[in-house]
Amino acid sequence: MTASIVGITEQLLATARDVYADDETVLEIIDQLEERLHEPLRLALAGMVKAGKSTLLNAMLGERIAPTDTGECTRVVTWYRYSPTPTITLHPRTGAPRRMPIRRDRGLLVLDLGGLSAEEVEWIDVGWPLQALKSVILIDTPGIASLSADTSTRAFRFLTPDDAPSAADAVVYLLRHLHGSDVKFLEAFRDNAAGAVQTVCAVSVLSRADEVGSGRIDSLLSARRVAHRYQRDPELASLTLGVIPVTGLLAEGARTLRESEYIAFRELSALDRDERERLLVSADRFLRETDATGLSVIVRRDLLARFGIFGVRMATAIIRGGASSSSELSEELVQQSGLLEIQDFVAGQFQPRAATLKARGIVLQLERLTRDFPRAGTEAIRAGIEHFTLAAHTLRELSLLADARSKGLPLADEDAAEAERIIGAEGTDAPTRLGLSPQADAAAVRAAASEGIARWRRMSSSPLADRAVLDVCRVVIRTLEQIASEASEVGPGRSLRATASDDVDTAGRPPHGAGQDAAQQRQDDEPGLRRDHRLKLRAVGAQSHPLG
């Protein structure tokens, strides 16, 4: 349970505070660790240069804030956290932190380094009053495998430091093509973050997914096939919990759609089909002077910069499919971008495990303190660390999930699929783990969990079960026991959506697929796309008519 993990970690910090009561340096570290325990999950976005990290971050925020150019500021680690009022603080490698002026250019923040080079800046802290930042701290990192060795070093130093646990609790890793540098980084993050258990807390994103299909309206179908192939790659499967195709530019544009842009798309959708197809055949053709549309070259250039040729094609198809307002268009563009799959993955896999993921980093830091600053009393800290390791069942679940994805479980296919579901592969709430209806009440959950415990105990007691099978059974049974225990605490007839994990403070959502793409739903590439109201979006800032 969350309370037990947080309580164990708080007690461990209190013990460490007593042991190092006369050491101001260590006490300052303990203060930072205590703050980390109670702050939101730290989710870093990492990947190679030009993978689209800042663009995806803006899409996740629902506002264009993070700079997306190649300036000095994009070579610095930048934190985005909730603050009631906007603040930007620069932390130089030497010297005191300094406040930065808040300036925006076309919506994006202008992060002026105040005469410092990127090499002289440790990190930038952006506080912003956005609801999305109340439950997660998003961290934008410099590109891996940059032509600048210093830039790559900063990313590795922050996410996989040699002398400390990673500052991030989990990672969304963007890749365009599976590269040796991608594998190298993910291996380093896993090894740095794992501790006593080989834990995997990263998800991969096949970014700029529309480019896989050359911007065709069915590009995400091609991208999804590539993502599935990557997900089956044994090397990558052992390092990440999944691969999700996303077109970040479309997602960012959709979540920040302007009324003027909707009007422009509506103008394009109203063109004669032959004229429209000729205009949208390529980005170059779209920007040529033409009498086919009243949209100026400047307006079309802005649309292309904001949505890409794939987004322009998709938007006009959606309007022809029935979207009659900017809100409807933005919702369906978000649906097609793959953003919801990323959000659901974070909500269903990382957020419910947030307490343990945060506590794991804290425990690893305390473990290092006892080695670097040995003294009488550290035995009590090490005993507390051992207690934490035994209690943090989520880490064993994540370890087993990594094994399942990379090399499979030593069980029959049906049993392996059930084991993966129980330990949270499809979502961490109790009904999903048990394969029940989301509306299942506590009695149904308790009955299914008890039945599962009995079945998996029989399997573990079989004389044919070897050590590998027993290890799987132990993890599955522990999860089922937690589900049964939690269900017993809920009154009869009440639904039980909370997870059985030891570190959940809100019920998780199982990942949802993005559904069929446009090409699957209409052969003529003009989709009648599903109306999905899970994410309520609205047009931002009505602007003047682009034809005016």
C-alpha positions in Angstrom: 0.0 0.0 0.0 1.1 3.6 -0.6 0.9 4.4 3.1 3.3 1.5 4.0 5.9 2.5 1.4 5.8 6.2 2.2 5.8 5.4 5.9 8.8 3.0 5.6 10.7 5.7 3.6 9.8 8.4 6.1 11.0 6.3 9.0 14.2 5.5 7.0 14.8 9.3 6.5 14.1 9.9 10.2 16.7 7.3 11.1 19.2 8.8 8.8 18.5 12.2 10.2 19.3 10.9 13.7 22.5 9.2 12.6 23.8 12.3 10.8 22.4 14.9 13.2 25.7 16.7 13.4 26.5 16.7 9.7 25.0 19.8 8.0 26.0 18.6 4.5 24.2 15.2 4.9 21.2 16.8 6.6 20.8 19.1 3.6 20.7 16.0 1.3 18.2 14.3 3.6 16.0 17.5 3.4 16.1 17.2 -0.4 15.2 13.5 -0.3 12.2 14.2 2.0 11.0 16.9 -0.4 11.4 14.5 -3.3 9.2 11.9 -1.5 6.3 14.2 -1.3 6.5 16.0 -4.7 4.9 14.7 -7.9 6.5 12.0 -10.1 9.5 13.2 -12.0 9.0 12.2 -15.7 11.9 12.9 -18.0 11.7 13.1 -21.8 14.9 11.9 -23.4 16.0 10.9 -26.9 18.4 11.8 -29.7 18.7 15.3 -31.2 15.6 16.4 -33.1 13.5 13.5 -31.8 10.8 15.9 -30.9 11.1 16.0 -27.1 10.1 19.6 -26.5 7.2 19.3 -29.0 5.8 16.3 -27.2 6.3 18.0 -23.9 4.2 21.0 -25.1 1.5 18.5 -26.3 1.4 16.9 -22.9 1.1 20.3 -21.2 -1.5 21.5 -23.6 0.3 24.8 -24.0 3.2 25.9 -26.2 5.8 26.8 -23.6 9.0 24.7 -24.1 11.3 26.2 -26.8 11.5 23.8 -29.8 14.4 25.5 -31.8 18.0 24.5 -31.6 19.2 27.5 -29.5 21.4 27.4 -26.4 18.4 26.8 -24.0 17.5 23.5 -25.7 20.9 22.2 -24.7 20.1 22.6 -21.0 18.1 20.3 -18.7 14.8 22.2 -18.0 12.3 21.2 -15.4 8.6 22.1 -15.7 6.7 22.0 -12.4 3.4 23.5 -11.0 3.5 27.0 -9.6 0.6 29.3 -8.8 2.4 32.1 -10.7 5.0 31.8 -13.5 8.6 31.7 -12.4 11.9 30.8 -14.2 15.0 30.1 -12.1 18.4 29.5 -13.7 20.8 27.2 -11.7 24.4 27.8 -12.8 27.1 25.2 -12.2 28.8 27.6 -10.0 27.2 30.4 -8.0 23.7 31.1 -6.6 20.5 30.5 -8.5 19.1 33.5 -10.3 15.6 34.6 -11.4 15.1 34.9 -15.2 12.7 37.3 -16.9 9.5 35.8 -18.3 9.3 36.6 -22.0 7.4 34.7 -24.7 7.8 34.7 -28.5 4.8 33.4 -30.4 3.8 31.6 -27.2 7.1 29.9 -26.5 9.2 30.9 -23.6 12.4 32.8 -24.3 14.9 31.3 -21.9 17.7 33.9 -21.8 20.8 32.4 -20.2 22.0 35.8 -19.1 25.3 35.7 -20.9 26.1 32.2 -19.7 26.8 29.3 -22.1 24.9 26.1 -21.9 28.0 24.4 -20.4 27.8 26.9 -17.5 24.2 26.1 -16.6 23.3 23.1 -14.5 19.5 23.3 -15.1 16.6 25.6 -15.5 13.5 25.4 -13.3 10.2 26.6 -14.8 7.2 27.0 -12.6 3.9 27.4 -14.4 0.2 27.4 -13.4 -0.9 24.4 -15.5 -3.2 21.7 -14.1 -1.2 19.0 -15.9 1.8 19.8 -13.7 0.0 19.2 -10.4 0.5 15.4 -10.8 3.9 15.2 -12.6 7.1 17.2 -13.0 8.1 17.1 -16.7 11.8 17.3 -17.5 13.1 18.2 -20.9 16.7 16.9 -21.6 19.3 17.7 -24.2 19.7 15.4 -27.1 21.5 12.1 -26.8 24.2 11.4 -29.4 24.4 15.1 -30.2 27.2 16.4 -32.5 28.2 18.4 -29.4 29.8 16.0 -26.9 29.1 18.5 -24.1 25.3 18.4 -24.9 25.2 14.6 -24.8 27.3 14.5 -21.6 24.8 16.8 -19.9 21.9 14.5 -20.7 23.8 11.4 -19.5 25.1 13.2 -16.4 21.5 14.2 -15.4 19.7 11.0 -16.1 22.4 8.4 -15.5 25.0 10.0 -13.1 28.0 7.9 -12.0 27.9 9.0 -8.4 24.1 9.1 -7.6 20.7 7.6 -8.6 19.0 9.2 -11.5 17.1 12.5 -10.7 14.2 11.1 -12.8 11.7 8.6 -11.5 10.7 7.4 -15.0 11.6 8.2 -18.6 9.6 8.7 -21.9 12.3 7.9 -24.5 11.8 9.2 -28.0 13.3 7.3 -30.9 13.0 7.8 -34.6 14.9 4.7 -35.7 16.3 2.1 -33.3 20.0 3.1 -32.9 22.9 1.9 -30.8 22.9 5.1 -28.9 19.2 4.5 -27.9 20.0 1.1 -26.5 23.1 2.4 -24.7 21.2 5.1 -22.9 18.3 2.9 -21.9 20.7 0.3 -20.5 22.5 3.0 -18.5 19.2 4.4 -17.1 17.9 0.9 -16.2 21.2 0.0 -14.4 21.4 3.4 -12.7 17.8 3.3 -11.5 17.4 -0.3 -10.7 19.1 -0.8 -7.3 18.7 -4.2 -5.9 16.0 -5.2 -8.5 16.4 -5.0 -12.2 13.6 -2.5 -12.6 12.4 -1.1 -15.9 10.6 2.3 -15.7 10.9 3.6 -19.2 8.5 3.7 -22.1 9.6 4.3 -25.7 7.9 6.6 -28.2 8.3 6.1 -31.9 8.3 9.9 -32.4 7.5 11.8 -35.6 5.5 8.7 -36.5 3.9 10.4 -39.5 7.3 10.4 -41.3 7.3 6.6 -41.3 4.5 6.7 -43.9 5.9 9.8 -45.7 3.0 11.9 -44.3 0.3 9.8 -45.9 -3.0 9.9 -44.0 -2.5 6.2 -43.1 1.0 6.9 -41.8 0.2 5.9 -38.2 -0.8 2.4 -39.5 2.8 2.0 -40.8 4.2 3.5 -37.7 2.2 1.1 -35.5 3.6 -1.9 -37.3 7.2 -0.6 -36.9 6.5 0.1 -33.2 5.3 -3.5 -32.7 8.4 -4.8 -34.4 10.6 -2.7 -32.1 8.6 -3.9 -29.1 9.4 -7.5 -30.0 13.1 -6.8 -30.3 14.6 -8.7 -27.3 17.2 -6.0 -26.6 14.8 -3.1 -26.5 12.0 -5.2 -24.8 14.3 -5.7 -21.8 14.8 -1.9 -21.4 11.4 -0.4 -21.9 7.8 -1.3 -21.0 6.4 -0.6 -24.5 6.8 1.3 -27.8 4.0 3.8 -28.7 3.9 5.6 -32.1 3.2 9.4 -31.7 3.2 12.3 -34.0 4.2 15.1 -31.6 3.8 18.0 -34.0 0.2 17.0 -34.7 -0.5 16.5 -31.0 1.0 19.9 -30.1 -0.9 21.6 -32.8 -4.2 19.9 -31.9 -4.0 20.8 -28.2 -3.2 24.4 -29.0 -5.5 24.8 -32.0 -6.5 28.4 -32.9 -9.9 29.3 -34.2 -8.2 30.9 -37.3 -6.5 27.6 -38.0 -9.8 25.8 -37.9 -11.2 28.3 -40.4 -8.2 27.7 -42.7 -8.7 24.0 -42.5 -12.4 24.3 -43.3 -11.5 26.4 -46.3 -9.2 23.6 -47.6 -11.7 20.9 -46.9 -14.3 22.7 -49.0 -12.1 22.6 -52.1 -12.9 20.3 -55.0 -11.4 16.9 -54.3 -9.0 17.0 -57.3 -7.8 20.5 -56.4 -7.4 19.6 -52.8 -5.4 16.4 -53.6 -3.1 18.3 -56.0 -2.5 21.0 -53.3 -1.7 18.4 -50.6 0.4 16.1 -52.7 3.5 17.4 -51.0 4.8 20.2 -48.7 6.4 21.9 -51.6 3.2 21.9 -53.7 1.2 23.1 -50.7 3.4 26.3 -50.5 3.3 27.2 -54.1 1.3 30.2 -55.4 -2.1 29.0 -56.6 -5.5 30.2 -57.4 -7.1 27.0 -56.0 -7.5 28.5 -52.5 -7.8 31.9 -51.0 -5.4 31.0 -48.3 -2.2 33.0 -48.6 1.2 31.4 -48.8 2.0 32.8 -45.4 -1.1 31.2 -43.8 -0.3 27.9 -45.5 3.3 28.1 -44.3 2.2 28.6 -40.7 -0.2 25.6 -41.0 2.7 23.5 -42.3 5.0 24.6 -39.5 2.4 24.0 -36.8 0.9 20.7 -38.1 3.1 19.2 -40.8 1.8 18.0 -44.1 0.3 14.9 -42.3 -1.6 17.1 -39.9 -2.9 19.3 -42.7 -4.2 16.3 -44.6 -5.7 14.8 -41.5 -7.4 18.0 -40.4 -9.1 18.5 -43.7 -10.2 14.8 -43.8 -11.7 15.1 -40.3 -13.7 18.2 -41.2 -15.0 16.5 -44.3 -15.8 13.6 -42.0 -18.1 15.8 -39.9 -16.2 17.8 -37.4 -18.1 21.1 -37.2 -16.1 23.1 -34.7 -12.6 23.8 -33.6 -13.2 21.8 -30.4 -14.3 18.7 -32.3 -11.4 19.0 -34.7 -8.8 19.4 -31.9 -10.3 16.4 -30.0 -10.1 14.1 -33.1 -6.6 15.3 -34.1 -5.4 14.5 -30.6 -7.0 11.1 -30.9 -5.2 10.4 -34.1 -1.8 11.8 -32.9 -1.2 9.0 -30.4 -0.9 11.4 -27.5 -3.8 9.8 -25.6 -1.9 6.5 -25.6 1.1 8.1 -24.0 -1.1 9.9 -21.4 -2.9 6.7 -20.6 0.3 4.8 -20.3 1.7 7.3 -17.8 -1.6 7.3 -15.9 -1.9 3.6 -15.9 1.7 2.4 -15.4 3.8 5.2 -13.9 1.5 7.2 -11.7 0.0 4.3 -9.7 3.6 3.3 -8.9 4.8 6.8 -8.3 5.4 6.4 -4.5 7.7 3.4 -5.0 9.5 4.9 -8.0 10.3 8.0 -5.9 11.1 6.1 -2.8 13.5 3.8 -4.8 15.7 6.8 -5.7 15.6 8.0 -2.2 16.7 4.6 -0.8 19.5 4.3 -3.3 20.8 7.7 -2.3 20.7 6.7 1.4 22.5 3.5 0.5 25.2 5.6 -1.1 25.4 7.9 1.9 26.1 5.0 4.2 29.0 4.0 2.0 30.4 7.5 1.5 29.9 8.7 5.1 30.3 5.6 7.3 29.8 6.0 11.0 28.2 4.3 14.0 24.4 3.8 13.5 24.4 3.3 9.8 23.5 -0.4 10.5 20.0 0.8 11.3 19.8 2.6 7.9 20.9 -0.5 6.1 18.3 -2.5 8.0 15.6 0.0 6.9 16.8 -0.3 3.3 16.4 -4.1 3.5 12.9 -3.6 4.9 12.0 -1.3 2.0 13.3 -3.8 -0.6 11.1 -6.5 0.9 8.1 -4.3 1.0 8.4 -2.7 -2.4 6.6 -5.4 -4.3 6.0 -3.0 -7.3 9.7 -3.2 -8.1 9.4 -7.0 -8.5 6.4 -6.6 -10.7 8.3 -4.2 -13.0 11.3 -6.6 -13.0 9.0 -9.5 -14.0 7.3 -7.4 -16.7 10.7 -6.7 -18.2 11.5 -10.4 -18.2 8.2 -11.2 -19.8 8.7 -8.6 -22.6 12.3 -9.5 -23.3 12.5 -13.3 -23.0 9.0 -14.5 -22.0 7.8 -16.2 -18.9 8.6 -19.9 -18.2 4.9 -20.8 -18.4 2.3 -22.0 -20.9 1.1 -19.2 -23.2 -2.3 -18.9 -21.4 -0.7 -18.8 -17.9 2.0 -16.4 -19.0 -0.7 -14.0 -20.4 -2.6 -14.2 -17.1 0.5 -13.6 -15.1 1.4 -10.5 -17.1 -2.1 -9.1 -16.7 -2.1 -9.7 -12.9 1.2 -7.9 -12.4 0.0 -4.9 -14.3 0.8 -5.2 -18.0 -2.6 -3.9 -19.1 -3.2 -1.6 -16.2 -2.8 -1.5 -12.4 -6.3 -1.2 -11.1 -7.7 -4.4 -9.5 -10.5 -5.2 -12.0 -8.1 -4.9 -14.9 -5.5 -7.1 -13.2 -8.2 -9.7 -12.6 -9.8 -9.5 -16.1 -13.1 -8.2 -14.6 -15.4 -5.5 -15.6 -14.3 -2.0 -14.6 -17.6 -1.8 -12.5 -16.8 -4.9 -10.5 -17.6 -4.5 -6.9 -15.3 -5.4 -3.9 -17.0 -8.8 -3.4 -16.4 -9.8 -7.1 -12.8 -8.6 -6.8 -12.2 -10.5 -3.6 -13.7 -13.7 -5.0 -11.7 -13.5 -8.2 -8.5 -12.8 -6.3 -9.1 -15.7 -3.9 -9.7 -18.0 -6.7 -6.5 -16.8 -8.4 -4.5 -17.3 -5.2 -5.6 -20.9 -5.0 -4.9 -21.6 -8.6 -1.4 -20.1 -8.6 -0.6 -21.8 -5.3 -1.5 -25.1 -6.9 0.8 -24.3 -9.8 3.7 -23.4 -7.4 3.3 -26.6 -5.4 3.5 -28.8 -8.5 6.5 -31.2 -8.4 7.2 -30.2 -12.0 7.6 -26.5 -11.2 11.3 -25.4 -11.4 12.9 -22.4 -9.7 12.0 -20.0 -12.6 8.3 -21.0 -12.4 8.3 -20.6 -8.6 9.7 -17.1 -8.8 6.9 -16.1 -11.2 4.3 -17.7 -9.0 5.6 -15.9 -5.9 5.2 -12.5 -7.5 1.8 -13.2 -8.9 0.5 -14.6 -5.6 1.8 -11.6 -3.7 0.0 -9.3 -6.0 -3.3 -11.3 -5.7 -2.9 -11.3 -1.9 -2.7 -7.5 -1.9 -5.7 -7.3 -4.1 -7.7 -9.6 -1.8 -6.5 -7.6 1.3 -7.5 -4.3 -0.2 -10.9 -5.6 -1.4 -11.6 -6.9 2.2 -11.2 -3.3 3.4 -14.0 -2.0 1.1 -17.6 -2.3 2.1 -19.9 -4.8 0.3 -21.4 -3.7 -3.0 -18.9 -0.9 -3.5 -16.7 -0.9 -6.6 -12.9 -1.2 -6.2 -10.9 0.7 -8.8 -7.8 1.3 -6.7 -4.8 -0.8 -7.6 -3.3 -3.6 -5.6 0.2 -2.1 -5.9 2.1 -1.0 -2.8 2.5 2.6 -4.0 -0.8 3.8 -5.4 -2.6 6.9 -4.3 -5.0 7.2 -7.2 -6.6 4.6 -9.3 -4.8 4.0 -12.6 -6.3 3.7 -16.0 -5.4 0.9 -18.3 -3.8 2.0 -21.6 -6.3 2.5 -24.4 -5.5 2.0 -28.0 -5.9 4.9 -30.3 -8.4 2.9 -32.3 -8.5 2.6 -36.0 -6.8 5.1 -38.2 -8.5 7.1 -40.9 -7.5 4.8 -43.7 -9.2 1.9 -41.9 -12.5 3.7 -41.6 -12.9 5.2 -45.0 -11.4 3.9 -48.2 -11.4 7.3 -49.8 -9.1 8.7 -46.9 -11.9 10.9 -45.5 -12.6 9.4 -42.1 -15.7 9.5 -40.1 -13.5 9.4 -37.0 -14.7 8.4 -33.6 -15.8 11.1 -31.2 -13.7 10.5 -28.1 -14.5 12.8 -25.2 -12.0 11.5 -22.7 -9.9 14.6 -23.2 -11.9 17.9 -23.3 -10.1 20.4 -25.4 -11.1 23.8 -26.5 -9.7 26.2 -29.2 -7.2 28.6 -27.8 -7.4 32.3 -28.6 -9.8 33.1 -31.4 -7.9 35.0 -34.1 -8.8 36.9 -37.2 -10.1 35.1 -40.3 -7.1 34.0 -42.3 -8.7 35.1 -45.6 -9.2 38.6 -44.3 
